[in-house]
Amino acid sequence: MAKKTLYFPHDYGARNDPKLQDVFVEIGVEGVGLYWNIVEQLYEQGGYLPMKMIRNIAYQYRVKEDTIKRLVNNFRLFKSDGNRFWSESVLTRLKERDAISQSRANAVRKRWGEKSEEKSTHEETQQELNNSEYKCNTNDIQMYNDANTNVLQKDNNPDTNVLQTEYKCNTIKINKIKENKSKENNIDKSLTSETIEIIDSDPYSFERFWDLYDKKRDVHNARKKYNKLSKEDKEKIFAFVPLYKKANPDKRYRKDPCTFLNQRAWEDEIIDSNNGNNSRRTQQEAIDAGEQAFKEALTDWLTGEGI
């Protein structure tokens, strides 16, 4: 149920209307206020009030009944047939309001009615399209099955030859892919083998240094540091380490590999602390002795007797 409008048009110049001015003169501002209150009640009651309501209105607003009677009968603001009274302007505006409401309601019904018809038409069209598509698909499937049946029944059919040729081509492609993968695997294995041979053939590789120094700590950083060294430094390290180990046979008292490399300890003087012997060697003597020891170790390794 639609909610009724709770307001009504009010002309902002209504106080200048001659009839209301007469009310103001004879009854005062109280009469003007009573007039607008009665108008509100007329809108609420559909435009009409019974004459017997005059007494109730007077009681409601605490005024004399004669004041309400004068306001209804004497100033041509309301009309009466003896049983009820009304205002022509109120009835006119109520009719206008009802006409607008009816027009809007009709527009809504029309809009929803059109949408309902469109929806129904759309559904019917869609159903026809679905039925048509289903028939087409059914025909396509039947034609496809018939064609496949004919291919299977005729050994010499050209389509069969085409399928066989395509199968052979795909088989050849698959075999070539397998051959290429096999070649790639062989290349990878060959590269891996060559890489191992290169590492094994490097007399100054980090792996050889790691085994030679024989104090396994912080291999990752030691490897990074060692690989940045020049070949000349690596040669000196391999000459120095055997003497360094001989002077410090207990690995607990040797420097960690990273410390040894960071401090370039192979350039330091060797102090032989073995058995309390504190004899000193010059760097060149240490290098010469180390080179001799390395050559002997390398000879043993090449002949298979050493490393």
C-alpha positions in Angstrom: 0.0 0.0 0.0 1.4 3.4 -1.0 2.2 5.8 1.7 0.0 8.9 1.6 1.6 12.3 1.2 1.9 14.1 4.5 2.2 17.7 3.1 0.2 20.0 0.8 1.1 23.1 -1.3 1.0 26.3 0.6 1.1 29.6 -1.3 3.6 31.9 0.3 1.4 34.9 -0.4 -1.7 33.4 1.2 -1.7 35.9 4.0 -2.4 38.7 1.5 -5.7 37.0 0.4 -8.6 39.4 1.1 -10.6 36.6 2.8 -7.8 35.8 5.2 -7.2 39.5 5.9 -10.8 39.7 7.0 -10.2 36.8 9.3 -7.2 38.5 10.7 -9.2 41.7 11.3 -12.1 40.1 13.0 -10.6 37.1 14.8 -7.0 38.0 14.9 -3.9 35.9 14.2 -5.6 33.1 16.2 -8.2 32.9 13.4 -5.5 32.5 10.7 -3.9 29.7 12.7 -7.2 27.9 13.1 -7.9 28.1 9.4 -4.7 26.3 8.5 -5.3 23.6 11.1 -8.8 23.0 9.6 -7.2 22.8 6.1 -4.8 20.1 7.4 -7.7 18.1 8.7 -9.5 18.4 5.4 -6.5 16.9 3.6 -6.3 14.1 6.1 -10.1 13.3 5.7 -10.1 13.3 1.9 -11.4 16.9 1.5 -14.6 16.8 3.6 -15.5 17.3 7.3 -18.9 16.9 8.9 -20.5 20.0 10.4 -20.8 18.2 13.8 -17.0 18.2 13.9 -17.0 21.9 14.6 -17.6 21.3 18.3 -14.7 18.8 18.5 -12.4 21.2 16.7 -13.2 24.0 19.1 -12.5 21.7 22.0 -9.3 20.4 20.5 -7.9 23.9 20.1 -9.5 25.3 23.3 -11.5 28.0 21.6 -15.2 28.9 21.6 -17.4 26.8 19.2 -18.9 30.1 17.9 -15.3 31.1 16.6 -15.1 27.9 14.5 -18.6 28.4 13.2 -17.9 32.0 12.1 -14.6 30.9 10.4 -16.4 28.1 8.5 -19.6 30.1 7.5 -18.7 33.8 7.3 -15.5 34.4 5.3 -16.2 32.4 2.1 -13.1 30.2 2.8 -15.2 27.0 3.0 -18.4 25.7 1.4 -21.2 23.7 3.2 -24.3 21.7 2.3 -25.6 21.7 5.9 -24.1 18.3 6.7 -20.5 18.7 5.8 -18.1 21.5 4.7 -15.1 21.6 2.4 -12.6 23.8 0.6 -12.7 24.0 -3.2 -8.9 24.7 -3.4 -8.3 21.6 -1.2 -10.5 19.4 -3.4 -8.8 20.6 -6.5 -5.3 19.9 -5.2 -6.4 16.5 -3.9 -7.7 15.6 -7.4 -4.4 16.8 -9.0 -2.4 14.7 -6.5 -4.6 11.6 -7.2 -4.2 12.1 -11.0 -0.4 12.3 -10.7 -0.3 9.2 -8.5 -2.5 7.3 -10.9 -0.4 8.4 -13.9 2.8 7.1 -12.2 1.1 3.9 -11.2 0.1 3.3 -14.8 3.6 4.1 -16.0 5.0 1.5 -13.6 2.5 -1.1 -14.7 3.2 -0.4 -18.4 6.9 -0.6 -17.9 6.8 -3.9 -16.0 4.3 -5.2 -18.5 6.6 -4.4 -21.4 9.5 -6.0 -19.6 7.4 -9.1 -19.0 6.5 -9.3 -22.6 10.1 -8.8 -23.7 11.2 -11.5 -21.3 8.6 -13.9 -22.6 9.5 -13.1 -26.2 13.2 -13.5 -25.4 12.7 -16.8 -23.8 10.7 -18.1 -26.7 13.3 -16.9 -29.2 16.1 -18.5 -27.1 14.1 -21.8 -26.9 13.8 -21.8 -30.7 17.5 -21.1 -31.1 18.3 -23.9 -28.7 16.1 -26.4 -30.5 17.6 -25.3 -33.9 21.1 -25.7 -32.5 20.3 -29.1 -31.1 19.0 -30.3 -34.4 22.1 -29.0 -36.2 24.4 -30.6 -33.7 22.4 -33.9 -34.0 22.8 -33.8 -37.8 26.5 -33.0 -37.6 27.0 -35.9 -35.2 25.1 -38.3 -37.5 27.1 -37.1 -40.5 30.4 -37.5 -38.6 29.4 -41.0 -37.5 28.4 -42.0 -41.1 31.6 -40.6 -42.5 33.7 -42.6 -39.9 31.7 -45.7 -40.7 32.5 -45.3 -44.4 36.2 -44.8 -43.7 36.3 -48.0 -41.6 34.4 -50.0 -44.2 36.5 -49.0 -47.2 40.2 -50.1 -47.0 41.2 -48.2 -50.2 39.5 -45.0 -49.2 41.8 -41.9 -49.7 40.9 -40.6 -46.2 42.3 -43.8 -44.7 45.5 -43.3 -46.7 45.7 -39.7 -45.4 45.3 -40.8 -41.8 48.0 -43.5 -42.3 50.4 -41.0 -43.9 49.7 -38.5 -41.0 50.4 -41.2 -38.5 53.7 -42.1 -40.1 54.7 -38.4 -40.2 53.9 -38.0 -36.5 55.9 -41.2 -35.7 58.9 -39.8 -37.6 58.7 -36.5 -35.7 58.5 -38.3 -32.4 61.6 -40.4 -33.3 63.5 -37.3 -34.3 62.6 -35.6 -31.0 63.9 -38.6 -29.1 67.1 -38.6 -31.1 67.7 -34.9 -30.4 67.1 -35.4 -26.7 69.5 -38.3 -26.7 72.2 -36.1 -28.4 71.6 -33.4 -25.9 72.1 -35.8 -23.0 75.3 -37.1 -24.6 76.5 -33.5 -25.0 75.7 -32.8 -21.4 77.6 -35.9 -20.3 80.5 -35.0 -22.5 80.6 -31.5 -21.1 80.4 -32.8 -17.6 83.3 -35.2 -18.3 85.4 -32.5 -19.9 84.7 -30.2 -16.9 85.9 -32.9 -14.5 89.0 -33.4 -16.5 89.7 -29.7 -16.5 89.3 -29.6 -12.8 91.5 -32.6 -12.3 94.2 -31.2 -14.6 94.5 -27.9 -12.7 97.3 -28.4 -10.2 96.2 -25.3 -8.3 92.5 -25.9 -8.0 90.6 -25.0 -4.9 89.9 -28.7 -4.2 93.6 -29.5 -4.1 94.3 -26.5 -1.9 91.4 -27.6 0.5 92.9 -31.0 0.8 96.4 -29.7 1.1 95.7 -27.2 3.9 93.7 -29.8 5.8 91.6 -27.6 8.0 88.1 -27.8 6.8 86.3 -24.6 8.0 84.0 -22.2 6.1 84.5 -23.8 2.7 82.1 -21.4 0.9 83.9 -18.2 1.8 87.3 -19.8 1.4 86.4 -20.9 -2.1 85.3 -17.4 -3.1 88.5 -15.8 -1.7 90.8 -18.4 -3.2 89.3 -18.2 -6.7 90.0 -14.5 -6.8 93.7 -15.0 -6.4 96.2 -14.8 -9.2 98.0 -17.9 -10.5 101.3 -16.6 -9.0 99.7 -16.3 -5.5 98.3 -19.8 -5.8 101.8 -21.2 -6.7 103.3 -19.5 -3.7 100.5 -20.9 -1.5 101.1 -24.4 -2.7 104.9 -23.9 -1.9 104.2 -22.4 1.5 101.5 -24.6 2.9 103.6 -27.9 3.3 106.2 -26.0 5.3 103.5 -24.2 7.3 101.9 -27.5 8.2 105.3 -28.9 9.1 105.9 -26.0 11.5 102.4 -26.4 12.9 101.6 -30.1 12.8 98.6 -29.6 15.2 95.8 -28.1 13.0 94.2 -26.5 16.0 97.0 -23.9 16.0 96.8 -23.2 12.3 94.9 -20.3 11.0 91.5 -21.0 9.5 91.6 -21.1 5.7 89.7 -17.8 5.3 92.0 -16.1 7.8 95.0 -17.5 6.0 93.8 -16.2 2.7 92.5 -12.8 3.9 95.8 -12.1 5.7 98.0 -13.4 2.8 99.8 -15.5 5.4 101.9 -17.2 2.7 103.9 -14.0 2.5 104.7 -14.2 6.2 107.8 -15.7 7.8 107.5 -19.3 9.0 108.3 -19.8 12.6 108.9 -23.5 13.3 107.5 -24.2 16.7 107.8 -28.0 16.5 109.6 -29.6 19.5 110.4 -26.1 20.9 112.5 -25.3 17.8 112.0 -21.5 17.0 114.4 -21.4 14.1 113.2 -18.9 11.4 113.2 -19.2 7.7 113.2 -16.4 5.2 110.3 -16.2 2.8 112.4 -17.2 -0.2 113.7 -20.3 1.7 110.2 -21.3 2.5 109.1 -20.9 -1.1 112.1 -22.9 -2.4 111.5 -25.7 0.1 107.7 -25.6 -0.6 108.2 -25.8 -4.4 110.4 -28.8 -3.9 107.8 -30.5 -1.7 105.1 -29.6 -4.2 107.0 -31.0 -7.1 107.5 -34.3 -5.2 103.8 -34.5 -4.4 102.8 -33.7 -7.9 105.2 -36.4 -9.3 103.6 -38.9 -6.9 100.1 -37.9 -8.0 101.0 -38.2 -11.7 102.5 -41.6 -11.2 99.5 -42.7 -9.2 101.5 -43.1 -6.0 100.4 -40.0 -4.1 97.2 -38.0 -4.1 
